[in-house]
Amino acid sequence: MAWIALEGMRFHAFHGVYEAEKILGTEYLVDVYVQAQVTAAAKSDKLEKTINYETIYQICRLEMDKPRDLIEAVVGSIIERMKHQFAEMEALRVRLRKMNPPLGGPVEMAWVMEEQNYMKECPRCKSRFIVYDDEAYWASYNNLYDATRENLNKQYGNKPLCPTCMKIYVG
């Protein structure tokens, strides 16, 4: 496991609740940290075996280009795009820094950081696997009988089971 990071991506963007921010814009810095397995990339020296940080930059650029009132919304959108782009992230941290926010006095920056861990441990066999969204995970098993789901919930407290264990219950 390793961290792949892009720090200090600079953007001039138009996020904010004040009209002046929406017209003049402000400088922002974005930092993204992705935890993933890199052994295959290290052995093969192939870009497609790792998290492409050019893609990370493009995701951030696209989201920074969409004006929003709150930087929390921008961070959330970056995370959602990252989850759709990369299936192999074990964890993700995104920090968005707004430089010189208009607060009536000197403030270097305001920032929001969100961190998510996608590694789960199967409560049945203890193997580790990646799940981005527990609710979507269960919805993906639409052929799971309601009674079976209820039994699994009683046994394992609604925690996702690894794909190998789920094969036992869904065939």
C-alpha positions as CSV (number, residue, x, y, z in Angstrom):
1,M,0.0,0.0,0.0
2,A,1.2,3.5,-0.8
3,W,0.0,7.1,-0.9
4,I,-0.1,8.9,-4.2
5,A,-0.5,12.6,-3.7
6,L,-0.9,15.9,-5.6
7,E,-0.3,18.8,-3.4
8,G,-0.7,22.5,-4.0
9,M,-2.8,22.4,-7.2
10,R,-3.6,26.1,-7.8
11,F,-6.8,27.4,-9.2
12,H,-8.5,30.7,-9.5
13,A,-12.2,30.0,-8.9
14,F,-15.5,31.6,-8.1
15,H,-16.7,29.8,-5.0
16,G,-18.3,31.7,-2.1
17,V,-21.4,33.1,-0.6
18,Y,-20.5,36.8,-1.2
19,E,-21.2,38.4,-4.5
20,A,-17.6,39.7,-4.8
21,E,-16.3,36.2,-4.6
22,K,-18.6,35.1,-7.4
23,I,-17.4,38.0,-9.6
24,L,-13.8,38.4,-8.8
25,G,-12.9,34.9,-7.7
26,T,-10.3,33.8,-5.2
27,E,-7.1,31.7,-5.3
28,Y,-7.4,28.1,-4.1
29,L,-5.0,25.3,-3.3
30,V,-6.2,21.6,-3.6
31,D,-4.4,18.6,-2.1
32,V,-5.4,15.1,-2.9
33,Y,-4.0,11.9,-1.3
34,V,-5.0,8.5,-2.6
35,Q,-4.0,5.3,-0.8
36,A,-3.7,2.3,-3.1
37,Q,-1.7,-0.8,-3.9
38,V,1.1,0.0,-6.2
39,T,3.0,-3.3,-6.3
40,A,1.7,-4.2,-9.8
41,A,2.6,-0.7,-11.2
42,A,6.1,-0.9,-9.6
43,K,6.7,-4.4,-11.1
44,S,5.3,-3.6,-14.6
45,D,6.2,0.1,-14.9
46,K,2.8,0.5,-16.6
47,L,0.6,3.6,-15.9
48,E,-2.6,1.7,-16.2
49,K,-1.6,-0.3,-13.1
50,T,-1.7,2.7,-10.8
51,I,-3.7,5.9,-10.0
52,N,-2.9,8.4,-12.7
53,Y,-2.3,11.7,-11.1
54,E,-2.9,13.6,-14.3
55,T,-6.5,12.2,-14.0
56,I,-6.6,13.4,-10.4
57,Y,-5.6,16.9,-11.6
58,Q,-8.3,16.9,-14.4
59,I,-11.0,15.9,-11.9
60,C,-10.0,18.7,-9.6
61,R,-9.9,21.2,-12.5
62,L,-13.3,20.3,-13.6
63,E,-14.8,20.6,-10.2
64,M,-13.0,23.9,-9.4
65,D,-14.5,25.3,-12.7
66,K,-18.1,24.9,-11.3
67,P,-18.9,27.8,-9.0
68,R,-20.4,26.8,-5.7
69,D,-21.3,28.6,-2.5
70,L,-19.4,26.2,-0.2
71,I,-16.0,24.7,-0.5
72,E,-17.4,21.7,1.3
73,A,-19.6,21.0,-1.8
74,V,-16.5,21.2,-4.0
75,V,-14.6,18.7,-1.9
76,G,-17.6,16.4,-1.9
77,S,-17.8,16.5,-5.7
78,I,-14.1,15.8,-6.1
79,I,-14.5,12.7,-3.9
80,E,-17.5,11.5,-5.8
81,R,-15.7,11.9,-9.2
82,M,-12.7,10.1,-7.8
83,K,-14.8,7.1,-6.6
84,H,-16.3,6.8,-10.1
85,Q,-12.9,7.1,-11.8
86,F,-10.8,4.8,-9.6
87,A,-12.1,1.4,-8.4
88,E,-8.9,0.6,-6.4
89,M,-8.7,3.4,-3.9
90,E,-8.2,2.2,-0.3
91,A,-8.5,5.6,1.2
92,L,-8.9,9.2,-0.1
93,R,-8.1,12.6,1.5
94,V,-9.0,15.9,-0.2
95,R,-8.2,19.3,1.2
96,L,-9.3,22.5,-0.4
97,R,-7.7,25.8,0.9
98,K,-9.3,29.2,0.1
99,M,-6.5,31.8,0.2
100,N,-7.2,35.2,1.8
101,P,-10.9,34.6,2.5
102,P,-12.9,37.9,2.8
103,L,-13.5,37.9,6.6
104,G,-12.9,41.5,7.4
105,G,-9.3,41.0,8.6
106,P,-6.1,39.3,7.6
107,V,-6.6,35.5,7.3
108,E,-4.1,33.5,5.3
109,M,-6.5,30.7,4.4
110,A,-9.6,28.8,5.3
111,W,-9.8,25.1,4.5
112,V,-11.9,22.0,4.5
113,M,-10.5,18.5,4.4
114,E,-12.5,15.3,4.1
115,E,-11.0,11.8,4.5
116,Q,-12.6,8.5,3.7
117,N,-11.4,5.0,4.2
118,Y,-12.8,2.4,1.8
119,M,-11.1,-0.7,3.1
120,K,-13.4,-3.1,4.9
121,E,-12.8,-6.3,6.7
122,C,-15.3,-9.0,6.0
123,P,-17.0,-9.9,9.3
124,R,-17.3,-13.5,8.2
125,C,-13.8,-14.5,6.8
126,K,-11.7,-11.4,7.9
127,S,-10.4,-10.8,4.4
128,R,-10.0,-7.1,3.3
129,F,-11.7,-5.6,0.4
130,I,-12.8,-2.2,-1.0
131,V,-16.3,-0.7,-0.7
132,Y,-17.0,2.9,-1.5
133,D,-20.7,3.0,-0.4
134,D,-22.2,0.4,2.0
135,E,-25.8,1.1,0.8
136,A,-24.9,0.8,-2.9
137,Y,-22.9,-2.3,-2.1
138,W,-26.0,-4.1,-0.7
139,A,-28.2,-2.7,-3.6
140,S,-25.8,-4.3,-6.1
141,Y,-26.9,-7.7,-4.8
142,N,-30.5,-7.4,-6.1
143,N,-30.8,-11.2,-6.3
144,L,-30.3,-11.6,-2.5
145,Y,-33.5,-12.8,-0.8
146,D,-34.9,-10.4,1.8
147,A,-34.9,-13.2,4.4
148,T,-31.2,-13.9,3.7
149,R,-30.4,-10.2,4.0
150,E,-32.2,-10.0,7.3
151,N,-30.3,-13.0,8.6
152,L,-26.9,-11.5,7.4
153,N,-27.9,-8.3,9.1
154,K,-28.6,-10.1,12.4
155,Q,-25.3,-12.1,12.2
156,Y,-23.0,-9.3,10.9
157,G,-24.7,-6.0,11.8
158,N,-25.3,-4.8,8.3
159,K,-21.5,-4.8,7.5
160,P,-20.6,-5.7,3.9
161,L,-19.3,-9.2,3.3
162,C,-16.5,-9.7,0.8
163,P,-17.4,-10.9,-2.7
164,T,-16.2,-14.4,-2.0
165,C,-18.5,-14.8,1.0
166,M,-21.4,-13.2,-0.8
167,K,-21.2,-15.9,-3.4
168,I,-22.3,-18.3,-0.8
169,Y,-25.5,-16.4,-0.3
170,V,-26.3,-15.3,-3.8
171,G,-24.8,-18.1,-5.9
